[in-house]
Amino acid sequence: MKRHTINILSICILLLMPLSALAGDVRLVMQHLPGDNLDPTFDYSGWYVRESGIVETLFAFDQDMNLVPELATGYEMASDKEWIIKLREGVEFHDGTPLNADAVIYSLHRVMDDPNNKWHDRFDFVDSIDAQDDHTIKITTKEVYAPTLAALADVRIASIVSPAATDLEHHPVGTGPFKFVSYEPDVKLVLEKNENYWKGPVKADRATVSYISQPETRALMLEGGEADIVWSLPAQWYETIDDAPSTKVVSKDTMRTYFMFVNTAKPPLDKVEVRQAISYAIDREELVDSALEGVAGTPAKGFWSSNYPWSANDEIEGYPYNPERAKELLESAGLTWDGQAWLYDGQPFELVIKTYTSRPANKPSAELVASQLEKIGIKASITTLEGAAITSDMSKGDYDLALYAYGTATSGDPDYFVSQQFLSSGTEAGYTRYSGIDDMILKGRSALDENERMKIYKQIQERVLQDCPEIFLFYDRMMVGVSDKVEGFEIYSNEITILTDKVNVL
């Protein structure tokens, strides 16, 4: 009787479960919420619709951050400023509209011609885009601009959408392996496979993307069988998920670096020796082992992780933990030791590390860095703020150190991060008040030879490490919890390609 009661109860539970749990859908759970607008050119919505497999770009980055053709088949250069892009033939948008030169030009001009678009200036390098024939376009740049192809892989500005679509805000129409079905804002995105996908058959019939900001809840959903793929698994759950018989953890270093901005305009942080001393005082191995449970990151040297093709980490030393060297540098900068703490102009040298709340690793990392600085006699404390508040303080120069996490290769090209952070006209360079390498950055943009560019960006990495306007802590290691029923899933280092034609649940 007891067995029958349990069986009936089990059947009732199954009948009440979402249909997706019974039908073999791919159930993906993400941590960030897309908001109301799914138009890929709006804010960061391009990331969300790309993660979901709806839209594609002319070029893209593979798992190892190599630039590869996607909706394009290749390119040639008519001159240093003229890029001839060949488009893939036989591709259709989800609404049946053919992919051609006019559709591509329409998609790019949606950003270029809209001064109210957040990313409008990302196409400032373009002079014109013209159709050469039905499947060929020519992009003419104002100056020699090496990152041109990478711009065509940036989902925020270069997602290719159907020109026949009339409501991209609520119904995005692309060429990807999955078609939009419905969306409950900030809750759930429902998809079905693209039966006419240009790469061939899509393995999964359907997919559901749920948005859960609480990391513990995401982990519990995988453990309880309510999800198949859980993005950004909390470090504390690594062993629980990886040791379970029906789940595992897939992990990979991403293009996201945790680092501290330094206010180089504020004495004594205006002295390079002081900034270097702070970097030598940080034990990055301890930071990863303690704040990240030893699994959610790897110690940083420069600003790019070693799996990025433009990284010079194999050739640069970085700042190994060396507290004695830190003390020597503080003394050489004119600070004095009173037997308990370092003094500057007769007053204790004190630092406040500001950070923000949205990334769980920020606060414990800042706390540990503060305790490491205390060990060498620098008084340190932390302040945790909401995003808008810390941005305001940074803009006003009201900070000492600020711990952030940035994607360092959002467009895939090395120019993206160095221009954003270290070009004197960049917003983030305004935070640190650092300048002096504009000529190197502009030279990197205009060098079309890849070997020449590599030399330039190695020099930039060396120079930034020497000057320390930012102190690099660790590279984020993305941890994804996966059911043992999932096949074909891989982590892409740029974090924007997730649902592909190969992902399936058996």
C-alpha positions as CSV (number, residue, x, y, z in Angstrom):
1,M,0.0,0.0,0.0
2,K,2.9,2.3,0.9
3,R,4.6,1.6,-2.4
4,H,1.4,2.4,-4.4
5,T,1.0,5.7,-2.4
6,I,4.5,6.7,-3.3
7,N,4.1,5.9,-7.0
8,I,0.8,7.9,-7.2
9,L,2.5,10.8,-5.5
10,S,5.4,10.6,-8.0
11,I,3.1,10.6,-11.0
12,C,1.2,13.7,-9.6
13,I,4.5,15.5,-9.1
14,L,5.5,14.7,-12.7
15,L,2.2,15.9,-14.1
16,L,2.6,19.2,-12.2
17,M,6.2,19.8,-13.5
18,P,6.9,22.2,-16.4
19,L,6.5,20.4,-19.7
20,S,10.1,21.3,-20.5
21,A,11.3,19.0,-17.8
22,L,9.6,16.1,-19.6
23,A,10.2,16.9,-23.2
24,G,14.0,17.0,-23.3
25,D,14.4,20.7,-23.7
26,V,17.8,22.3,-22.8
27,R,17.2,24.1,-19.6
28,L,19.8,26.8,-19.2
29,V,20.0,29.1,-16.1
30,M,21.8,32.4,-16.3
31,Q,22.7,34.9,-13.6
32,H,22.2,38.3,-15.3
33,L,18.8,39.7,-16.2
34,P,18.2,41.1,-19.7
35,G,15.4,43.5,-18.9
36,D,12.4,44.3,-21.1
37,N,14.1,45.1,-24.5
38,L,15.6,42.2,-26.5
39,D,16.7,44.3,-29.5
40,P,20.4,43.3,-29.8
41,T,21.5,46.9,-30.4
42,F,19.9,48.0,-27.1
43,D,22.4,48.4,-24.2
44,Y,23.8,44.8,-23.5
45,S,20.8,42.9,-25.0
46,G,23.0,41.7,-27.8
47,W,24.8,39.5,-25.3
48,Y,21.6,37.9,-24.1
49,V,20.2,37.1,-27.5
50,R,23.6,35.8,-28.6
51,E,23.9,33.5,-25.5
52,S,20.5,32.2,-26.4
53,G,21.5,31.3,-30.0
54,I,19.2,33.7,-31.7
55,V,21.6,36.1,-33.5
56,E,24.9,35.8,-35.3
57,T,27.5,38.2,-36.6
58,L,29.7,38.3,-39.8
59,F,32.7,37.1,-37.8
60,A,32.9,35.5,-34.4
61,F,35.4,34.2,-31.9
62,D,35.8,30.5,-31.3
63,Q,36.4,28.7,-27.9
64,D,40.1,29.9,-28.0
65,M,39.4,33.5,-29.0
66,N,40.5,33.1,-32.6
67,L,38.6,35.3,-35.0
68,V,36.7,33.1,-37.5
69,P,34.1,33.8,-40.3
70,E,30.5,33.2,-39.3
71,L,27.9,34.8,-41.6
72,A,30.8,35.9,-43.7
73,T,32.9,33.4,-45.5
74,G,36.0,35.6,-45.6
75,Y,37.4,38.9,-46.6
76,E,40.1,40.6,-48.7
77,M,41.5,44.1,-48.7
78,A,41.3,46.3,-51.7
79,S,43.5,48.9,-49.9
80,D,44.5,49.7,-46.3
81,K,41.1,51.3,-45.8
82,E,38.9,49.1,-47.9
83,W,37.6,45.7,-46.6
84,I,35.7,43.5,-49.0
85,I,33.5,41.0,-47.0
86,K,32.1,38.0,-48.7
87,L,28.7,36.8,-47.3
88,R,27.6,33.2,-46.8
89,E,25.0,32.2,-49.5
90,G,21.8,30.2,-48.8
91,V,21.3,31.6,-45.3
92,E,17.8,32.6,-44.2
93,F,16.6,34.6,-41.2
94,H,14.1,32.9,-38.9
95,D,11.2,34.6,-40.7
96,G,12.4,33.3,-44.1
97,T,14.0,36.5,-45.3
98,P,17.3,35.8,-47.2
99,L,20.6,37.0,-45.8
100,N,22.2,39.3,-48.4
101,A,24.2,42.5,-48.6
102,D,21.2,44.8,-48.1
103,A,20.2,42.9,-44.9
104,V,23.8,43.3,-43.5
105,I,24.0,47.0,-44.4
106,Y,20.6,47.5,-42.8
107,S,21.7,45.8,-39.5
108,L,24.9,47.8,-39.3
109,H,23.3,51.1,-40.1
110,R,20.8,50.6,-37.3
111,V,23.6,51.5,-34.9
112,M,25.6,53.8,-37.2
113,D,22.7,56.1,-38.0
114,D,21.2,56.3,-34.5
115,P,22.9,59.0,-32.4
116,N,20.8,57.9,-29.4
117,N,22.2,54.4,-29.5
118,K,24.6,53.7,-26.6
119,W,27.1,52.1,-29.0
120,H,26.8,54.7,-31.8
121,D,30.5,55.8,-31.5
122,R,31.8,52.2,-32.0
123,F,31.3,52.7,-35.7
124,D,33.1,56.1,-35.8
125,F,35.9,54.5,-37.8
126,V,33.6,53.7,-40.7
127,D,33.4,56.1,-43.7
128,S,30.9,54.0,-45.7
129,I,29.4,50.6,-46.3
130,D,28.4,49.6,-49.8
131,A,27.0,46.6,-51.5
132,Q,29.3,45.2,-54.3
133,D,26.8,42.5,-55.2
134,D,24.1,40.5,-53.5
135,H,26.6,38.7,-51.3
136,T,29.5,41.1,-51.0
137,I,29.9,44.4,-49.1
138,K,32.7,46.9,-48.9
139,I,33.5,48.7,-45.7
140,T,35.7,51.8,-46.2
141,T,37.3,53.2,-43.0
142,K,38.3,56.8,-42.4
143,E,41.8,55.8,-41.3
144,V,43.7,52.6,-41.3
145,Y,41.9,50.6,-38.6
146,A,43.1,47.1,-37.7
147,P,40.2,46.2,-35.4
148,T,37.6,46.4,-38.3
149,L,36.8,42.7,-38.4
150,A,36.6,42.4,-34.7
151,A,34.0,45.2,-34.7
152,L,32.0,43.0,-37.0
153,A,32.1,40.3,-34.3
154,D,30.8,42.6,-31.6
155,V,27.2,41.5,-30.8
156,R,26.3,44.8,-29.4
157,I,26.8,46.7,-32.6
158,A,27.0,44.0,-35.4
159,S,24.3,41.4,-34.7
160,I,22.6,40.7,-38.1
161,V,18.8,40.9,-37.9
162,S,16.0,40.4,-40.4
163,P,15.1,43.7,-42.2
164,A,11.5,42.4,-42.3
165,A,11.2,42.2,-38.5
166,T,8.9,44.9,-37.2
167,D,9.3,44.5,-33.4
168,L,12.9,43.4,-32.5
169,E,12.4,44.8,-29.0
170,H,9.9,42.0,-28.2
171,H,10.6,39.5,-30.9
172,P,14.3,39.3,-32.1
173,V,14.8,37.6,-35.5
174,G,18.2,36.4,-36.4
175,T,19.9,33.5,-38.2
176,G,21.1,31.5,-35.2
177,P,20.3,27.9,-34.3
178,F,17.4,28.9,-32.1
179,K,14.3,30.9,-32.8
180,F,12.5,33.2,-30.4
181,V,9.1,31.8,-29.1
182,S,8.3,33.9,-26.0
183,Y,9.8,36.0,-23.3
184,E,8.7,36.8,-19.7
185,P,10.9,39.8,-18.8
186,D,13.7,38.9,-16.4
187,V,12.2,35.5,-15.8
188,K,12.3,33.1,-18.8
189,L,13.1,33.1,-22.5
190,V,11.6,30.2,-24.6
191,L,13.2,29.0,-27.8
192,E,12.7,26.4,-30.5
193,K,15.3,25.1,-33.0
194,N,15.8,26.7,-36.4
195,E,14.8,24.0,-38.8
196,N,16.7,25.7,-41.6
197,Y,19.9,26.5,-39.8
198,W,22.7,27.1,-42.3
199,K,25.2,24.8,-40.4
200,G,22.8,21.8,-40.6
201,P,20.5,20.1,-38.1
202,V,20.2,21.6,-34.6
203,K,20.5,18.9,-32.0
204,A,18.0,20.2,-29.4
205,D,14.3,20.7,-30.3
206,R,13.7,23.4,-27.7
207,A,15.5,25.5,-25.1
208,T,14.5,27.5,-22.1
209,V,16.7,30.2,-20.6
210,S,15.8,31.1,-17.0
211,Y,17.2,34.1,-15.2
212,I,18.1,33.6,-11.6
213,S,20.4,36.2,-9.9
214,Q,20.9,34.3,-6.7
215,P,23.9,31.9,-7.1
216,E,22.7,29.5,-4.4
217,T,19.3,29.1,-6.1
218,R,21.0,28.3,-9.4
219,A,23.1,25.6,-7.8
220,L,20.1,24.1,-6.1
221,M,18.2,24.0,-9.4
222,L,20.9,21.8,-10.9
223,E,21.1,19.6,-7.8
224,G,17.4,19.2,-7.8
225,G,17.1,18.3,-11.5
226,E,15.3,21.5,-12.5
227,A,18.1,22.7,-14.8
228,D,20.5,21.1,-17.3
229,I,23.1,23.9,-17.5
230,V,23.8,26.4,-14.7
231,W,26.0,29.3,-15.6
232,S,28.3,30.9,-13.0
233,L,28.2,28.2,-10.4
234,P,29.2,29.5,-6.9
235,A,32.7,28.4,-5.9
236,Q,31.4,26.9,-2.7
237,W,29.3,24.4,-4.7
238,Y,32.2,23.0,-6.8
239,E,32.7,19.8,-4.9
240,T,29.0,19.2,-4.3
241,I,28.2,19.4,-8.0
242,D,31.3,17.8,-9.3
243,D,31.2,14.8,-6.9
244,A,27.5,14.1,-7.5
245,P,26.8,11.1,-9.8
246,S,24.5,12.9,-12.2
247,T,26.2,16.3,-12.5
248,K,29.7,17.7,-13.2
249,V,31.5,21.1,-13.3
250,V,32.9,22.4,-16.6
251,S,35.4,25.3,-16.0
252,K,37.6,27.6,-18.1
253,D,39.5,30.8,-17.7
254,T,37.5,33.6,-19.3
255,M,38.3,37.1,-20.6
256,R,37.2,38.7,-17.4
257,T,39.9,40.1,-15.1
258,Y,39.5,41.3,-11.5
259,F,41.7,44.3,-10.8
260,M,41.9,47.5,-8.8
261,F,41.9,51.0,-10.3
262,V,44.4,53.2,-8.6
263,N,43.8,56.9,-8.2
264,T,47.2,58.1,-9.6
265,A,46.4,61.7,-9.0
266,K,46.1,61.3,-5.2
267,P,49.4,61.4,-3.1
268,P,51.2,59.2,-2.4
269,L,49.5,57.0,-5.0
270,D,50.9,59.4,-7.6
271,K,54.3,57.8,-7.0
272,V,54.9,54.7,-9.1
273,E,56.9,53.1,-6.3
274,V,53.9,53.2,-4.0
275,R,51.7,51.6,-6.6
276,Q,54.3,48.9,-7.3
277,A,54.7,48.3,-3.6
278,I,50.9,47.7,-3.2
279,S,51.1,45.2,-6.1
280,Y,54.1,43.3,-4.5
281,A,52.2,43.2,-1.2
282,I,49.3,41.2,-2.7
283,D,49.5,37.4,-2.5
284,R,47.5,36.4,-5.5
285,E,47.8,32.7,-4.8
286,E,46.2,33.2,-1.3
287,L,43.6,35.4,-2.9
288,V,42.5,32.6,-5.3
289,D,42.8,29.8,-2.6
290,S,40.9,31.7,0.1
291,A,38.4,34.1,-1.5
292,L,37.7,31.9,-4.5
293,E,37.9,28.5,-2.8
294,G,40.9,27.6,-5.0
295,V,38.7,26.9,-8.1
296,A,37.0,30.1,-9.4
297,G,40.1,32.0,-10.7
298,T,43.8,32.0,-11.5
299,P,46.4,34.5,-10.3
300,A,46.9,37.4,-12.7
301,K,50.0,38.8,-14.2
302,G,48.9,41.4,-16.7
303,F,45.4,42.4,-17.8
304,W,44.8,39.6,-20.2
305,S,44.6,35.9,-19.2
306,S,47.0,33.5,-20.7
307,N,44.4,31.8,-23.0
308,Y,43.9,35.1,-24.9
309,P,46.0,35.1,-28.1
310,W,47.3,38.6,-27.5
311,S,48.4,38.0,-23.9
312,A,52.1,38.3,-23.2
313,N,51.9,36.5,-19.9
314,D,54.5,33.9,-21.0
315,E,57.0,36.7,-21.4
316,I,56.2,39.1,-18.5
317,E,56.9,38.6,-14.8
318,G,54.1,40.5,-13.3
319,Y,54.2,41.1,-9.5
320,P,55.0,38.0,-7.5
321,Y,54.3,38.2,-3.8
322,N,57.3,40.0,-2.2
323,P,56.4,41.9,0.9
324,E,60.1,42.8,1.6
325,R,60.4,44.4,-1.9
326,A,57.1,46.3,-1.2
327,K,58.6,47.8,2.0
328,E,61.8,48.8,0.1
329,L,59.7,50.6,-2.5
330,L,57.6,52.5,0.1
331,E,60.8,53.7,1.8
332,S,62.3,54.8,-1.6
333,A,59.1,56.7,-2.2
334,G,59.7,58.8,0.9
335,L,57.3,57.1,3.3
336,T,58.6,56.4,6.8
337,W,58.2,53.5,9.2
338,D,57.3,54.3,12.8
339,G,57.6,50.7,14.1
340,Q,54.0,49.8,13.5
341,A,52.8,51.5,10.3
342,W,53.9,53.5,7.3
343,L,53.6,57.3,7.5
344,Y,53.2,59.8,4.7
345,D,53.8,63.5,5.6
346,G,53.8,62.4,9.2
347,Q,50.4,60.8,9.0
348,P,49.5,57.1,8.8
349,F,49.3,55.9,5.2
350,E,45.7,54.6,4.9
351,L,43.8,53.2,2.0
352,V,40.1,52.6,1.4
353,I,39.3,49.9,-1.2
354,K,35.9,50.5,-2.7
355,T,34.0,47.9,-4.6
356,Y,30.4,47.1,-5.6
357,T,27.8,44.5,-4.8
358,S,26.7,42.7,-8.0
359,R,29.7,40.3,-8.2
360,P,29.9,37.9,-5.2
361,A,33.8,37.6,-5.4
362,N,34.3,41.4,-5.0
363,K,33.8,41.8,-1.3
364,P,35.8,38.8,0.0
365,S,38.6,39.6,-2.5
366,A,38.7,43.2,-1.3
367,E,38.7,42.1,2.4
368,L,41.6,39.8,1.8
369,V,43.6,42.4,-0.1
370,A,43.0,44.8,2.8
371,S,44.3,42.3,5.3
372,Q,47.4,41.6,3.1
373,L,48.2,45.4,3.0
374,E,47.8,45.5,6.8
375,K,50.5,42.8,7.1
376,I,53.1,45.2,5.6
377,G,52.0,48.2,7.7
378,I,49.5,49.9,5.3
379,K,46.2,50.6,7.1
380,A,43.4,49.5,4.8
381,S,39.6,49.1,4.9
382,I,36.8,48.4,2.4
383,T,33.6,50.1,1.4
384,T,31.0,48.3,-0.6
385,L,28.6,50.4,-2.7
386,E,25.9,50.0,-5.3
387,G,27.0,50.4,-8.9
388,A,25.7,53.9,-9.4
389,A,27.4,55.2,-6.2
390,I,30.8,53.7,-7.0
391,T,30.7,55.0,-10.6
392,S,29.9,58.5,-9.2
393,D,32.8,58.3,-6.8
394,M,35.2,57.1,-9.5
395,S,34.2,59.9,-11.8
396,K,34.9,62.5,-9.1
397,G,38.2,61.0,-8.1
398,D,36.8,60.2,-4.7
399,Y,38.6,56.9,-4.1
400,D,42.0,55.4,-3.4
401,L,41.6,51.9,-4.8
402,A,38.5,50.4,-6.5
403,L,38.1,46.7,-7.1
404,Y,36.3,45.9,-10.4
405,A,35.7,43.0,-12.7
406,Y,35.9,43.8,-16.4
407,G,35.6,41.8,-19.6
408,T,38.9,42.5,-21.3
409,A,38.1,41.4,-24.8
410,T,34.4,42.2,-25.3
411,S,34.9,42.9,-29.0
412,G,37.7,40.3,-29.2
413,D,40.3,42.8,-30.4
414,P,43.2,43.9,-28.1
415,D,42.4,47.6,-28.9
416,Y,39.1,47.3,-27.0
417,F,40.5,47.1,-23.5
418,V,43.6,49.2,-23.9
419,S,41.7,52.1,-25.5
420,Q,38.9,51.8,-22.8
421,Q,41.4,51.8,-19.9
422,F,44.5,53.6,-21.0
423,L,43.8,56.0,-23.8
424,S,43.8,59.4,-22.2
425,S,40.3,60.2,-23.6
426,G,38.8,57.0,-22.3
427,T,36.4,57.0,-19.4
428,E,38.3,54.5,-17.3
429,A,41.6,56.3,-18.0
430,G,39.8,59.3,-16.5
431,Y,39.2,57.2,-13.4
432,T,42.9,56.5,-12.8
433,R,44.1,59.9,-14.2
434,Y,46.7,57.9,-16.2
435,S,48.0,58.9,-19.6
436,G,51.2,58.7,-21.6
437,I,50.7,55.7,-23.9
438,D,48.3,57.2,-26.5
439,D,50.9,56.9,-29.2
440,M,51.4,53.2,-28.6
441,I,47.6,52.6,-28.6
442,L,47.0,54.5,-31.8
443,K,50.0,52.7,-33.4
444,G,48.4,49.4,-32.4
445,R,45.1,50.4,-34.1
446,S,46.8,51.3,-37.4
447,A,49.1,48.3,-37.7
448,L,47.6,45.8,-40.1
449,D,50.4,43.2,-39.8
450,E,49.6,40.9,-36.9
451,N,53.2,40.3,-35.9
452,E,53.8,44.0,-35.7
453,R,50.6,44.4,-33.6
454,M,51.7,41.7,-31.3
455,K,54.9,43.5,-30.5
456,I,53.1,46.7,-29.9
457,Y,50.6,45.1,-27.5
458,K,53.4,43.3,-25.6
459,Q,55.0,46.7,-25.1
460,I,51.7,48.1,-23.9
461,Q,51.3,45.3,-21.4
462,E,54.9,45.8,-20.1
463,R,54.4,49.5,-19.8
464,V,51.1,49.3,-17.9
465,L,52.6,46.8,-15.5
466,Q,55.5,49.1,-14.9
467,D,53.3,52.1,-14.3
468,C,50.6,50.3,-12.2
469,P,47.6,52.6,-12.9
470,E,45.7,49.3,-12.3
471,I,46.7,46.4,-10.1
472,F,45.6,43.0,-11.6
473,L,44.5,40.3,-9.2
474,F,43.1,37.3,-10.8
475,Y,41.4,36.0,-14.0
476,D,37.8,34.8,-13.6
477,R,37.4,31.0,-14.1
478,M,33.9,30.4,-15.2
479,M,32.3,27.4,-13.6
480,V,29.3,25.9,-15.2
481,G,27.3,23.1,-13.6
482,V,26.1,20.6,-16.1
483,S,23.8,17.5,-16.0
484,D,25.3,14.3,-17.2
485,K,22.6,14.2,-19.8
486,V,24.0,17.2,-21.6
487,E,26.1,16.7,-24.7
488,G,27.9,19.1,-27.0
489,F,28.4,21.9,-24.5
490,E,31.6,24.0,-24.4
491,I,32.6,27.2,-22.7
492,Y,33.6,30.0,-24.9
493,S,36.1,32.3,-23.3
494,N,34.2,35.5,-24.2
495,E,31.1,34.2,-22.4
496,I,28.7,35.2,-25.2
497,T,28.3,31.9,-27.1
498,I,26.4,29.3,-25.1
499,L,23.5,27.7,-26.9
500,T,24.8,26.3,-30.1
501,D,23.6,23.8,-32.6
502,K,25.6,21.0,-30.9
503,V,24.1,21.4,-27.4
504,N,21.5,18.8,-26.5
505,V,20.0,16.9,-23.6
506,L,19.9,13.1,-24.1
